[in-house]
Amino acid sequence: MRRVEVAGERPYEVLIGAGVQAELGRVLEGTARAAVVHAPPLAEAAGAALETLRAAGVAADAVVVPDGEAAKTAAVAAEAWERFGRLGLTRTDAVVGIGGGAVTDLAGFLAATWARGVRVVQVPTSLLGMVDAAVGGKTGINTAAGKNLVGAFHPPAAVLADTEALAGLPEAEFRAGLAEVVKCGFIADGEILRLLAEDPTGRRHTEELITRAIQVKADAVGQDLRDTGVREFLNYGHTLGHAIERIEDFRWRHGEAVAVGLVFAAELAGQAGLLTPDEVARHRDLVGAMGLPTSYAGDWAALQQVMRLDKKARGASLRFVVLDGIGNPRILTDPDQAWLDAAWAAVSSAQPAAPPNGATA
């Protein structure tokens, strides 16, 4: 079992390894009641969590929500709040989120808002959830205007990244999660890039890659919980990525959209003279070797409009995380429209837009 410490006002541990879900009883020992939030496909994992909690003396109940991004709506949150009320969940109780990034986002938001804040323990079951959504305390739901525009910063009490859950993860889902891993390599940890170049599937070094990606995020979050400084660099590739997700009504997986966003951001940095042609090509080549998309066909004008509503935007300014050399992220504000158009031309595809690998919302 590996541990990553996340610093800040409310420090916590991320445990990584096979079987760490069994630590749930220890983490919530002494808690009177817990609500275990999960989607229907994770009923078995949720059942195991309920047994673990009850064996530790915690009165635990399941709260079932829709799968995927369909869980992240105001209507679903309202139904869950009503369920919390019927269960008698109080401020000294806890929420447990079991599932992929969408469910842990929702569980964290529910915990942040119920009784003005209760503890949440995240048990991510996807690679994306382990390296991104469950760590860092960002919680949120979607609106018609965009992704994660309603939310709160609410650090978890603990994160249990049980790698046994990845054994049954569909290959396309695992591959999509690698987009967040390679992102961490580009912005901070060159060893991640080396490991993925050695094995683009990520399977030979899974636990090492997960630990390194979480450490990159922990280092940023420990300094900047509220996304006003170095934490913004974790959004590398996300400005266009989130816009693709929104335009496609979330039919694209998050990691697949971010993969295109990474290539776009590299092309933009190349236009700005911040990356060499070889460094730009390194993005495209590695992301492509990992089996992730590097191009997208869509309405450029519509994408730009959505990007201006992105959380990283400030007023009328369009802001992108770019690299000034590999491993050296910075913010590029209001880039020249010619640079944006050239970067878009480099990633746009003549093929009709369709979810990669048969992804669904």
C-alpha positions in Angstrom: 0.0 0.0 0.0 1.3 3.5 -0.9 0.4 6.7 0.8 0.3 10.3 -0.5 -0.2 13.1 2.0 -2.3 16.1 0.8 -1.4 19.2 2.9 -3.5 22.2 3.6 -6.0 23.5 6.2 -7.5 20.0 6.4 -4.7 17.5 5.6 -5.7 14.0 4.5 -4.2 10.8 3.1 -4.7 9.1 -0.2 -4.1 5.3 0.1 -3.2 3.5 -3.1 -3.1 -0.3 -3.6 -5.0 -3.5 -3.8 -7.6 -4.0 -1.1 -7.4 -0.5 0.5 -11.2 -0.2 0.5 -11.0 -2.3 3.6 -9.6 0.8 5.4 -13.0 2.4 5.2 -14.0 1.2 8.7 -10.8 2.5 10.3 -11.2 5.9 8.5 -14.7 6.4 9.7 -14.4 4.6 13.1 -16.6 6.3 15.7 -18.9 7.9 13.1 -22.6 7.2 13.9 -24.0 7.2 10.4 -22.8 7.3 6.7 -24.6 7.6 3.4 -22.9 5.5 0.7 -23.5 7.2 -2.7 -23.1 5.0 -5.8 -24.5 4.3 -9.2 -26.2 1.0 -10.0 -23.2 -0.7 -11.7 -21.3 -0.4 -8.5 -23.8 -2.1 -6.3 -21.4 -4.9 -5.4 -18.6 -2.6 -4.3 -21.1 -0.5 -2.4 -22.4 -3.6 -0.7 -18.9 -4.5 0.5 -18.5 -0.9 1.8 -21.8 -1.1 3.7 -20.6 -4.4 5.3 -17.3 -2.9 6.3 -18.9 0.2 7.8 -21.5 -1.8 9.7 -18.8 -4.1 11.1 -17.1 -1.0 12.4 -20.3 0.1 14.1 -21.4 2.7 11.6 -25.0 2.8 10.6 -24.6 2.8 6.8 -27.2 3.2 4.0 -26.9 3.2 0.3 -28.0 6.2 -1.8 -28.3 5.2 -5.5 -27.8 7.8 -8.2 -27.6 7.6 -12.0 -24.4 6.5 -13.7 -21.9 8.9 -15.3 -22.5 12.5 -16.0 -26.3 12.0 -15.6 -25.6 12.0 -11.8 -24.3 15.5 -11.9 -27.5 17.5 -12.0 -29.4 19.7 -9.6 -32.4 17.4 -9.7 -30.3 14.4 -8.7 -28.7 16.4 -5.9 -32.1 17.5 -4.6 -33.3 13.9 -4.5 -30.1 12.9 -2.6 -30.6 15.7 -0.1 -34.1 14.5 0.6 -32.7 11.0 1.1 -30.1 12.3 3.6 -32.9 14.0 5.5 -34.9 10.8 5.8 -31.8 8.9 7.0 -31.2 11.5 9.7 -27.7 12.4 8.5 -26.2 15.0 10.8 -23.2 17.3 10.7 -21.1 14.7 12.6 -21.9 12.0 10.1 -20.3 11.3 6.7 -20.8 10.6 3.0 -18.9 8.0 1.1 -18.6 8.3 -2.7 -18.0 5.1 -4.6 -17.6 5.2 -8.3 -16.0 7.1 -11.2 -15.3 10.8 -11.4 -18.9 11.8 -11.9 -20.1 10.1 -8.8 -17.3 11.3 -6.6 -17.9 14.8 -7.9 -21.5 14.5 -6.9 -20.8 12.9 -3.5 -18.3 15.6 -2.6 -20.8 18.3 -3.6 -23.6 16.6 -1.5 -21.2 16.5 1.5 -20.2 20.1 1.0 -23.7 21.3 1.0 -25.5 19.0 3.5 -25.7 20.6 6.9 -23.2 23.2 5.6 -20.6 20.5 5.3 -20.1 17.0 6.5 -17.1 14.7 6.0 -16.7 12.8 2.7 -14.5 9.7 2.0 -13.9 9.1 -1.6 -13.5 5.5 -3.0 -12.8 6.0 -6.7 -13.3 2.9 -8.9 -11.9 4.3 -12.2 -8.4 5.4 -13.1 -9.8 8.9 -13.8 -11.4 9.1 -10.4 -8.2 7.9 -8.7 -5.8 10.4 -10.2 -8.1 13.3 -10.7 -11.7 13.7 -9.5 -11.5 12.1 -6.0 -8.4 14.0 -5.0 -8.2 17.7 -4.3 -11.6 18.7 -2.9 -13.2 20.1 -6.0 -16.8 19.1 -6.1 -19.6 20.0 -8.5 -22.5 19.4 -10.8 -23.2 20.5 -14.4 -25.7 23.0 -15.7 -26.9 23.8 -19.2 -24.2 26.6 -19.3 -21.3 24.2 -18.8 -19.5 21.6 -16.8 -18.9 21.9 -13.0 -20.1 25.5 -12.9 -22.0 24.8 -9.6 -19.8 23.4 -6.9 -17.7 23.9 -3.8 -14.2 23.3 -2.5 -14.5 20.6 0.1 -11.5 18.4 0.8 -12.2 14.7 1.6 -11.4 13.1 4.9 -9.6 10.4 3.0 -9.3 8.9 -0.4 -9.0 5.1 -0.9 -7.8 4.2 -4.4 -8.3 0.5 -4.4 -6.4 -0.8 -7.5 -8.4 -4.0 -7.5 -11.3 -2.1 -8.9 -9.3 -1.5 -12.1 -9.2 -5.2 -13.0 -12.8 -5.0 -14.4 -12.6 -1.5 -15.8 -13.3 -1.5 -19.6 -10.1 -0.8 -21.6 -11.5 2.4 -23.1 -12.3 3.7 -19.6 -8.8 2.9 -18.4 -7.3 4.5 -21.5 -9.3 7.7 -21.0 -8.1 7.9 -17.4 -4.5 7.9 -18.7 -5.1 11.4 -20.2 -5.0 12.8 -16.7 -1.9 10.9 -15.9 0.0 12.0 -19.0 -1.1 15.6 -18.3 0.7 15.4 -14.9 3.8 14.2 -16.8 3.7 17.1 -19.1 3.3 19.8 -16.4 5.5 18.4 -13.6 6.8 14.8 -13.7 9.0 13.7 -16.6 9.2 10.2 -15.2 5.5 9.7 -16.0 6.3 10.6 -19.6 9.2 8.1 -19.7 7.0 5.3 -18.2 4.2 5.9 -20.7 6.7 6.1 -23.6 8.0 2.7 -22.4 4.5 1.2 -22.1 1.7 3.5 -23.6 -1.0 1.1 -22.2 0.0 2.1 -18.7 -0.6 -1.5 -17.5 3.0 -2.3 -16.6 3.4 0.6 -14.2 -0.2 1.2 -13.1 0.4 1.7 -9.4 3.5 3.8 -9.9 1.7 6.0 -12.5 -1.3 6.5 -10.2 1.0 7.4 -7.2 3.0 9.9 -9.3 -0.1 11.5 -10.7 -1.7 11.9 -7.3 1.6 13.3 -5.9 1.6 16.0 -8.7 -2.0 16.9 -7.8 -1.3 16.8 -4.0 1.6 19.1 -4.4 -0.5 21.7 -6.2 -3.6 21.3 -4.0 -1.5 21.6 -0.8 -0.4 25.0 -1.9 -3.6 26.2 -3.6 -6.9 24.6 -2.6 -9.1 27.2 -4.3 -7.6 27.2 -7.8 -6.1 30.7 -7.8 -2.4 29.9 -8.4 -0.4 26.8 -9.1 -3.5 24.5 -9.0 -4.7 26.1 -12.2 -1.9 24.3 -14.0 -3.8 21.0 -13.4 -6.3 22.3 -15.9 -3.7 21.7 -18.7 -5.8 20.6 -21.7 -9.1 21.2 -20.0 -10.2 24.5 -21.6 -10.9 22.9 -25.0 -11.6 19.5 -23.4 -14.5 20.8 -21.3 -15.9 22.7 -24.3 -15.8 19.5 -26.4 -17.6 17.6 -23.6 -20.3 20.3 -23.4 -20.8 20.6 -27.2 -21.1 16.8 -27.4 -23.5 16.7 -24.5 -21.0 14.5 -22.6 -21.1 11.7 -25.1 -17.3 12.0 -25.2 -15.4 10.6 -22.1 -13.7 13.3 -20.1 -10.2 11.9 -20.7 -10.8 11.6 -24.5 -11.8 15.2 -24.7 -8.8 16.3 -22.5 -6.5 14.3 -24.8 -7.5 16.5 -27.7 -7.2 19.5 -25.4 -3.6 18.6 -24.6 -2.6 18.5 -28.2 -4.5 21.8 -28.9 -2.7 23.5 -25.9 0.7 22.3 -27.2 -0.1 23.6 -30.7 -1.1 26.9 -29.1 2.1 27.1 -27.2 4.0 26.3 -30.4 2.2 29.2 -32.1 3.2 31.5 -29.2 6.9 30.4 -29.5 6.8 28.6 -26.1 7.3 25.1 -27.3 9.5 23.8 -30.0 8.1 21.8 -32.9 9.6 18.6 -31.4 7.9 19.3 -28.1 4.6 19.9 -29.8 5.1 16.6 -31.8 5.9 14.8 -28.5 2.4 15.6 -27.3 0.7 14.3 -30.4 2.9 11.2 -30.7 2.6 10.1 -27.1 -1.2 10.8 -26.7 -1.7 9.0 -30.0 0.4 6.0 -29.0 -1.7 5.7 -25.8 -4.7 5.2 -28.1 -6.3 8.5 -27.3 -7.8 10.9 -29.8 -5.7 13.8 -31.1 -8.2 15.5 -33.3 -11.8 16.6 -33.3 -14.4 17.8 -35.8 -16.7 20.4 -34.4 -18.0 24.0 -34.7 -15.0 26.2 -33.8 -17.2 29.3 -33.2 -19.4 27.3 -30.8 -16.4 25.9 -29.0 -14.9 29.3 -28.5 -18.2 30.6 -27.0 -18.3 27.7 -24.5 -14.6 28.2 -23.6 -15.4 31.8 -22.6 -17.7 30.4 -19.9 -15.0 28.1 -18.6 -14.2 28.4 -14.9 -10.6 29.4 -15.9 -11.9 32.5 -17.8 -11.8 35.8 -16.1 -14.4 38.3 -17.3 -13.9 38.8 -21.0 -10.4 37.2 -21.0 -9.8 33.8 -22.4 -7.1 32.0 -20.5 -5.2 28.8 -21.3 -2.7 26.7 -19.4 0.2 26.2 -21.7 3.8 25.0 -21.4 6.8 27.2 -21.6 8.9 24.1 -22.2 8.0 20.6 -20.9 7.4 20.7 -17.2 7.0 24.5 -17.0 3.4 25.4 -17.1 2.1 29.0 -17.3 -1.1 30.9 -18.1 -1.6 32.4 -21.5 -4.2 35.2 -21.4 -6.1 36.4 -24.5 -3.8 34.7 -27.1 -3.8 36.1 -30.5 -6.8 34.9 -32.6 -4.4 33.8 -35.3 -2.7 31.5 -32.9 -6.0 30.0 -31.7 -7.1 29.5 -35.3 -3.8 27.8 -36.2 -4.0 25.5 -33.2 -7.6 24.6 -34.0 -6.6 23.9 -37.7 -3.9 21.5 -36.3 -6.4 19.4 -34.3 -9.6 19.8 -36.3 -10.7 16.8 -38.3 -12.8 16.6 -41.5 -14.6 13.5 -40.1 -17.9 14.0 -38.4 -17.6 14.3 -34.6 -18.5 11.0 -32.8 -17.7 9.7 -29.4 -14.4 7.7 -29.5 -14.5 4.0 -28.8 -18.3 4.0 -28.6 -18.5 6.2 -25.6 -21.9 7.3 -24.3 -23.0 10.0 -22.0 
